[in-house]
Amino acid sequence: MPKIKVALVGVGNCASALVQGLQYYGTRSKDECVGLRNPLLGGFHPKDIEVVAAFDIDGRKVGKDVSEAIFAEPNNVTRLADVPLSNVVVHKGPVLDGLGEYTKRVVQVSGHPEANVALVLKESNAEIVLNLLPSGAVNASHWYAEQALISGCAFVNATPSFIASDAGWAQRFEMAELPVVGDDLIDQVGSTTLHKTLLRLLSLNGVHITETYQLDVGGGTESLDTLDRTRDVKRAVKTKSVEAALPYAAAVVAGSTDYVDFLQNRRDSYFWIRGVHFCNVPMQIDLKLSTVDAPNAGSVLFDVLRAVKMALERKLKGAVEPVCVYGFKHPPHLMALETAEKLFGQFVTEE
Ligand SMILES: NC(=O)c1ccc[n+]([C@@H]2O[C@H](COP(=O)([O-])OP(=O)(O)OC[C@H]3O[C@@H](n4cnc5c(N)ncnc54)[C@H](O)[C@@H]3O)[C@@H](O)[C@H]2O)c1
């Protein structure tokens, strides 16, 4: 199979889990790929994904080989695999709004000169730019989307900045004849998906939900960034997505809530659901889900990158709806989970 050449924007926890996952699964046969939803997708194995360029701003990562940078502080994701030298060096990008009030206390901006990002993308033959910037870095995300357009690369936006779901940006990718997917990646064991599935199951069984919330605490840099910059936007995206699971209005709150440093890259998600069933008798559910944040993105990222490669091969342009609804919390158009699954299934099996 041809390689899927990816440029990483942001070498944080999520990028670390992705690169470690490529090493972990790279030597395993299809049947040994435990923990992946799709060991093979469109004929592609995870080993077909290759990181060819990387950008960051932190002095502990810039100038280092990717295999070393992914373990540099403040990254705190669990060690999943030993990664050999990749011969891909992390370049410095412009800081723009990459740092928030809290994260500027933990990120050490590199003194290296800024790279010509578009040139690096071209020279490395990158075909997909994967945006893993902090969720508050809206301007920087837009800037890297611009570099993807200039360099003729597809764009995957894992962050909650609106790009694939923004009609103006989607049109720009359409005019450049390039695919774009986003926004805000869905996790493999995602609190939003779990919340929606529970609500849907209950409402299918005739339970009338009156109120529900889902809040979580995490210890990664991303949770710290959320504190001052993106709690509102993340909450709005998640709440809207969860509300769509119920066929009637209920009081719904869903979204990140706080940072607890000793959790490291762990995330604890709390679910509360209250409703009434037979003869108006009340019921309630009180649940906790514990996950490690960054590896939770790996399986979905593998699928999204392979699906975007298929979109490139089919010369698709603009927002690729089946990939957006399958892999992201804020696609251009929200759909029921079953419809999204069906669309994606058709997309990856079509010739
Ligand atoms: N499970 C998941 O990890 C998951 C799920 C859904 C969405 N996401 C999204 O993925 C993104 C990355 O998450 P993360 O946990 O890896 O975050 P992180 O904070 O660990 O990593 C962000 C990286 O970007 C770098 N950076 C900051 N400004 C930059 C700039 N201007 N140019 C280049 N690099 C810059 C930082 O130094 C850091 O290395 C976030 O937007 C998050 O919301 C992650």
The ligand as a MOL file (V3000), in Angstrom:
LIG
                    3D

  0  0  0     0  0            999 V3000
M  V30 BEGIN CTAB
M  V30 COUNTS 44 48 0 0 0
M  V30 BEGIN ATOM
M  V30 1 N -8.3170 12.2130 23.5000 0
M  V30 2 C -7.6680 13.2900 23.0610 0
M  V30 3 O -6.4830 13.4600 23.3150 0
M  V30 4 C -8.4200 14.3170 22.2450 0
M  V30 5 C -9.7560 14.0990 21.8860 0
M  V30 6 C -10.4220 15.0870 21.1750 0
M  V30 7 C -9.7840 16.2580 20.8020 0
M  V30 8 N -8.4760 16.4430 21.1450 0 CHG=1
M  V30 9 C -7.8180 17.7060 20.7850 0
M  V30 10 O -6.4870 17.4940 20.3210 0
M  V30 11 C -5.7050 18.6520 20.6200 0
M  V30 12 C -4.3780 18.2260 21.2400 0
M  V30 13 O -4.5840 17.6350 22.5020 0
M  V30 14 P -3.3260 17.2690 23.4320 0
M  V30 15 O -3.8480 16.6010 24.6310 0
M  V30 16 O -2.2630 16.6360 22.6280 0 CHG=-1
M  V30 17 O -2.8160 18.7480 23.8450 0
M  V30 18 P -1.3840 19.1660 24.3960 0
M  V30 19 O -1.5870 20.4560 25.1090 0
M  V30 20 O -0.7530 18.0350 25.1090 0
M  V30 21 O -0.5270 19.4350 23.0570 0
M  V30 22 C -0.5590 20.6200 22.3030 0
M  V30 23 C 0.8200 20.8530 21.7030 0
M  V30 24 O 0.7530 22.0060 20.8310 0
M  V30 25 C 1.9370 22.7630 21.0320 0
M  V30 26 N 1.7030 24.1410 20.5480 0
M  V30 27 C 1.0990 25.1800 21.1730 0
M  V30 28 N 1.0470 26.2420 20.3390 0
M  V30 29 C 1.6310 25.8750 19.1820 0
M  V30 30 C 1.8670 26.5640 17.9530 0
M  V30 31 N 1.5020 27.8130 17.7600 0
M  V30 32 N 2.4830 25.8760 16.9480 0
M  V30 33 C 2.8740 24.5780 17.1270 0
M  V30 34 N 2.6610 23.8870 18.2850 0
M  V30 35 C 2.0540 24.5340 19.2870 0
M  V30 36 C 2.2130 22.6400 22.5180 0
M  V30 37 O 3.5470 22.9730 22.8330 0
M  V30 38 C 1.8880 21.1470 22.7470 0
M  V30 39 O 3.0400 20.3530 22.4900 0
M  V30 40 C -6.5590 19.5460 21.5300 0
M  V30 41 O -7.1290 20.6040 20.7950 0
M  V30 42 C -7.6530 18.6010 22.0140 0
M  V30 43 O -8.8730 19.2740 22.2940 0
M  V30 44 C -7.7710 15.4960 21.8540 0
M  V30 END ATOM
M  V30 BEGIN BOND
M  V30 1 1 1 2
M  V30 2 2 2 3
M  V30 3 1 2 4
M  V30 4 1 4 5
M  V30 5 2 4 44
M  V30 6 2 5 6
M  V30 7 1 6 7
M  V30 8 2 7 8
M  V30 9 1 8 9
M  V30 10 1 8 44
M  V30 11 1 9 10
M  V30 12 1 9 42
M  V30 13 1 10 11
M  V30 14 1 11 12
M  V30 15 1 11 40
M  V30 16 1 12 13
M  V30 17 1 13 14
M  V30 18 2 14 15
M  V30 19 1 14 16
M  V30 20 1 14 17
M  V30 21 1 17 18
M  V30 22 2 18 19
M  V30 23 1 18 20
M  V30 24 1 18 21
M  V30 25 1 21 22
M  V30 26 1 22 23
M  V30 27 1 23 24
M  V30 28 1 23 38
M  V30 29 1 24 25
M  V30 30 1 25 26
M  V30 31 1 25 36
M  V30 32 1 26 27
M  V30 33 1 26 35
M  V30 34 2 27 28
M  V30 35 1 28 29
M  V30 36 1 29 30
M  V30 37 2 29 35
M  V30 38 1 30 31
M  V30 39 2 30 32
M  V30 40 1 32 33
M  V30 41 2 33 34
M  V30 42 1 34 35
M  V30 43 1 36 37
M  V30 44 1 36 38
M  V30 45 1 38 39
M  V30 46 1 40 41
M  V30 47 1 40 42
M  V30 48 1 42 43
M  V30 END BOND
M  V30 END CTAB
M  END
